[in-house]
């Protein structure tokens, strides 16, 4: 019979490298005490790494750099959201970075949250949650949230054919039908641009 630690490890493996998580991602079916013990053991072995208080990640390894990579800040943000039961959306500038529309390497990752204002410093990067009313709360998919926030940050007047082409390439492997269905209730101009993007 598998130990709790091995069952938790199997779940981590199934999510793949880069996944960030906290104990709440394993409760239930396992008890709080059992999960804490298992995560502590896995961290001591170096299988997983502690990102900050109560948050861990299964690190990616770079063959080129011959070292483990820093945590994926988007994964970490959503690990916090699950831990504290917040709803979050990436801010406009953060969404632009994730979608490849900004050439700057971000040191600040900002998320809109229905939880309290919080700032976490992780490996010299700032992960910030800013409390405000979240619109488009019905969006189910990550890609929908990123597109909506990025387009809103750019503004209708700044949407160019080049931007539409870049986003079309980024979204090439995404199911167009699910995003079109998911974003039907957003602003009309944003929905129309998303349709253009997904048509390629």
N, C-alpha and C positions, 0 to 999 in steps of 0.2 A: 504493500500500500504506500502510495506516495506521501511524503511529508508535506506539511503546509508550505514550507520553504520551496520545495520542488514544484508544487502546484502554482505558487505565485510566480516562480521563475518561468514556468511554461507560459503563463499569461503574458509576462513581459516579453518573452521571445516572440510570441505570436503578434505583438504590436510592432515589433521591429526596432532597429536601432534609431535613436533620436527621440523615442517616446519619453515624455516626462510624466510623473505621476506622484501621488501621495497615498497614504494608507487608505483613504476613502475609496480608492479605485478597486480595493479588494474586500471591502466590508459592505454587505455580506458577500460571500458566504462565510468568510473567516472572521474570527473574533479580533477585536482591537489589539489585545495583548499578543496574539499569535502573529498578526501582521507586523506589528512593531518589531518583534523579535526577528522575524524572517528578513525584513528589510535591513535591519541592523547587521545581520549575519552576511547578507549579500553585499552590503556596502564594505564591510571589513575585508571580504574576499576580493573586492575590486570589480565584481561583476556589474554592479550598478554604482553610481556616484551620487553623492549628496550635493544638491544644488544650493539649497538654503534650508532653513528650519522646516522640516517636514516634507520637503520636496526633493525628489530624486530623478535621475534620468539614466537611460540605458545608452551609453555614449557611442557615437559613431567613431570609427577609426579611419584615419587617412593614411593610405599606403604611401602616398607621395611625401607627406610630412613625417611619417613614421611616429604618429602620436594620436591620442584621442582628441576629438574636437570639442570645442566649447558647447554648452547646452544650446539647443534650439529655443530661442526666446519665445517664439510663438507657442511651441509645445509647453513651455514653462507657464506662460500666461494662462493657457487653458487648464493646466494642472491646478493652478491657484483657483481658477473659477469653479472647477469641480469640487475642490476641497472646501471652499467657503459658500458654495451654492450661489455664486454670482452669475449673472448674465453679462457677457462682455462682447464688445465689438472693437476691432482695431480702429484707431483713429485714422484720419485721412492720410497723413504722411506715413504712418506705419504701413498702411495698406499699399501705398505707392511703392514703398521699399520692397515689400513681399512680392509684388507683381512685376518687379524689374523696371519700374518707371522712374526710379531715382538712382542716380549713380553714386550718391553719398553712402558711405558705410555708417549705418545708424549706431549711435551710442545711447540713444534714448528710444525706448519702445513704449508708446502710449496707447492705452486701451480705455475706451469708455466703459463704465461699469455701473450697474445698479447697486453695487455695494459701496462701502466707504472709500474715501481717498486713501491710497496706499502707494508707497514707493519702496522698491526692493533693489538693492545694488548687487548684481551678479556678475562676477568676473569683469569689473570695470564698466559694465553696462547697466543702464538704469531701466528698470521695468516699472512703469507707472500705471496706476489705475485711477481714473478720474471719475468721480461720481457725477452722473447726469442722467436725465431721462433718455432711455434708449429707444430710438425709432426703429422701425422694421424688425420688431422683436420676433416676428413669425418666421424669419429666415432660418432655414434648417441647415444649409450647407455653408461650409467655410468659403468656398469660391463665391457664393452669392454675397456674403458679408464683405469680402475683400473688394469685389467689383463695385458694389454700391458705395462703400466708403471712399474708395479711390476716385470714382467718378464725381462724387459730391465734392471731394477736396479739389479736384481739377476745375470744376465748374463747366457748365454747358458750352460756354464760349471758347473754352480751351481744348475741346475735344477735336483732335485732328485725325486725318486718315492714317498718319503714322502711329498714333496712339492706338487707334482701333486695330491696326495690323499687329502691333506688339502684343496687345491683349489677346487677339485671336490666336497667335502663336502660343502664348502662355496657356490658354484654355483649350488647346487642341485635343487633349486627351480627356477632357471633362465631358460628361453627358450634357449636351445642349438642352435636351428636353427637361431634365430635372432642374436646371438653372432657370430656364424660361418659366416653368411652372412655379418655382420658388419665389420669383421676383415680380409676380404679377401685380402686387399691391404697392410697389414703390412708385416714386414720382414718374410721371409719364415720360419725361425726356430721358431719365436714367434707364427706364425699361426699354425704350426705343434704341438707345445706344447699346445696351446689352444684347438685344436681338441682332444688331449689326455685327457685334463682336463674335457672337456664336455662329453666325452665318459664314464667318471667315472672309 
